Amino acid sequence: MRAVEYHSNQDVRVVELPQPIIGPGELLVRLVACGICASDVMEWYMRPRAPLYPGHEPVGVVEAVGEGVEQFKIGDRVFVHHHVPCMVCHYCQRGAFSQCPTFRATRLDPGGLAEYIRVPAANVERDVLPLPASLSFEAATLIEPLACCIRGIERAMMRAGDRVLILGAGSNGIMLAQLARLRGAVRVMVVDPIAYRRERALEAGADLAFDPEGEPLLPRVLAANDGRKPDVVIVTPSKVQAMRQGLELVGPGGTVLLFAPPPPEEQLPVTPNELFFREITLRTSYSAGPYETRQALDLLATGRIRAESVITHRFPLHEAAQAFRLVAQPGEALKVVIMAAAPDADLTRAMARSDNQAEREGAGLA
């Protein structure tokens, strides 16, 4: 089978690997589509561990079912989460699923950008979700990143009536803006240096979009916000400069949420006196758990979050290198999706195989 193998942003290969063999409780999923995350091109994080088999936003069709699996059958359309918590440890009981040791240890084999994916039993049990017929595979690739945005909004402690500023209008920034609107924000503002992204954010429902270049940003934000600083600032870039800017822009009693990590050696200068007297809360948000993935699926299936607002480019699997280069230097691009197979043909073939298996079992031939 073919799989994407990552060495660097400029060295992404499509290689041949053995098809995974599943065991009891597991699934074999044939990939239909998978988004590329900004973290997939975060070289300080990826390159030291290369070669890697990336991809953590896959959706596809169940190709084979392991012994003991009753909730899924061949031909089912599914979303597969790459990490799942144990649900019983100290961290899970506190709702901190991304801190669970099981969450950190679970993964897909070989990764989400492979023609066939072995889904471990823990993942099958806790966060493989059936897709409604009304939701396209392409739209379903947003379940995982949207789930991360949902958790980000929760971690930012956003309330109805808040004024929200989002630094970065990539796909996550735009989904965060849409979620803020759904949660009752009275004003949603974004900041991005790329005009195309600012335009897309406004089309998706943001009230204002600022270019950080040129005139100082703070006076423009104040002028557009009745002289007030925002209650919530969400920083989507992994740059310390943007994080510091978030602290400068947030209003008294507000929250700054860091949505992406910088390299470990970089330091964020913070003045405790400033945090104390302005009562600023600084929080982070890493990944998402099974509650958020279900919320994300519902938001996409009901059309409250529109996939077309963020998905801009699609590539076949054999053009993965070009897709990764685009994500690394996006310009006029938001969400990039790898389409590994023709969904309708795959589903028809899988369903036929499922029917044949049922006939064989009925005849005592299986």
PyMOL commands that set and color helices and strands:
alter all, ss='L'
color gray80, all
select helices_A, chain A and resi 38-41+43-49+90-93+97-99+101-105+121-127+137-140+143-155+171-182+195-203+217-224+240-249+272-278+290-301+307-309+317-328+343-362
alter helices_A, ss='H'
color red, helices_A
select strands_A, chain A and resi 2-8+11-16+27-36+58-65+77-80+116-119+128-130+163-167+187-191+208-210+232-235+255-258+281-284+311-316+335-339
alter strands_A, ss='S'
color yellow, strands_A
deselect
rebuild
show_as cartoon
